[in-house]
Amino acid sequence: MTQEMTVKVSTRYQISLPSRARQMLDIHAGDRLLVDIQGDMLILLPTPDDFVQALSGLGEDVWTAIDSATYLQQERDAWNRSNDA
């Protein structure tokens, strides 16, 4: 769901977040936001309280079609071959 809102940059290069955006993302005074620049886009993201918890499980879908034990053994074998060279 995309919600388009506009903000104005002040002479001190500050912006105020629209109340609807603050409510939707549960952002409060004093909260920190991550600033992500992707091409010509500026993306503000709420900073997670716990980065480890926020990233937990990230990329687990990569392992669904792979036998992890076989993959690990192949990686170990490759390292051993590179050390022997």
C-alpha positions in Angstrom: 0.0 0.0 0.0 1.5 3.3 -1.1 0.7 6.5 0.7 1.9 9.6 -1.0 2.6 12.6 1.2 4.7 15.7 0.7 7.0 17.6 3.0 8.8 20.9 2.7 12.5 21.3 3.3 13.1 24.3 5.6 15.9 26.8 5.2 17.8 24.7 7.8 17.3 21.6 5.6 14.9 20.1 8.1 11.6 18.3 7.3 8.6 17.6 9.5 7.0 14.2 9.1 3.3 14.3 8.4 1.2 13.2 11.3 -0.4 10.4 9.2 3.1 9.0 8.4 4.0 9.2 12.1 0.9 7.4 13.1 1.2 4.7 10.5 4.8 3.9 11.4 4.4 4.6 15.2 7.1 7.2 15.2 7.5 9.4 18.2 9.6 12.4 19.2 13.2 11.3 19.9 13.0 8.2 17.7 15.8 7.7 15.2 15.3 7.0 11.5 17.7 5.3 9.1 18.3 7.3 5.9 18.7 5.1 2.9 19.6 6.7 -0.5 18.7 4.5 -3.5 19.4 6.3 -6.8 17.5 9.5 -6.7 15.2 8.4 -3.8 15.6 9.2 -0.1 14.0 6.5 2.1 13.5 7.0 5.9 13.1 3.9 7.9 12.4 3.5 11.6 15.5 2.3 13.4 14.8 -1.1 15.0 15.3 -1.5 18.7 17.3 -4.7 18.1 19.1 -5.0 14.8 19.8 -8.7 15.4 16.1 -9.5 15.9 15.2 -7.3 12.9 17.5 -9.2 10.6 16.8 -12.7 12.1 15.6 -15.0 9.3 16.7 -12.7 6.5 17.5 -14.8 3.5 16.2 -18.0 4.8 14.4 -18.6 1.6 17.8 -19.0 -0.1 18.2 -22.3 1.7 14.9 -23.9 0.9 16.1 -25.7 -2.3 19.6 -26.5 -1.0 20.8 -29.3 1.2 22.8 -27.2 3.7 25.1 -30.1 4.7 26.1 -30.8 1.1 26.7 -27.1 0.4 28.8 -26.8 3.5 30.9 -29.8 2.6 31.4 -28.4 -0.9 32.6 -25.1 0.5 35.0 -26.8 2.9 36.4 -28.9 0.1 36.9 -25.7 -2.1 38.8 -24.0 0.8 41.0 -27.1 1.3 41.8 -27.2 -2.4 42.7 -23.5 -2.4 45.0 -24.0 0.6 46.8 -27.0 -1.2 47.6 -24.9 -4.3 
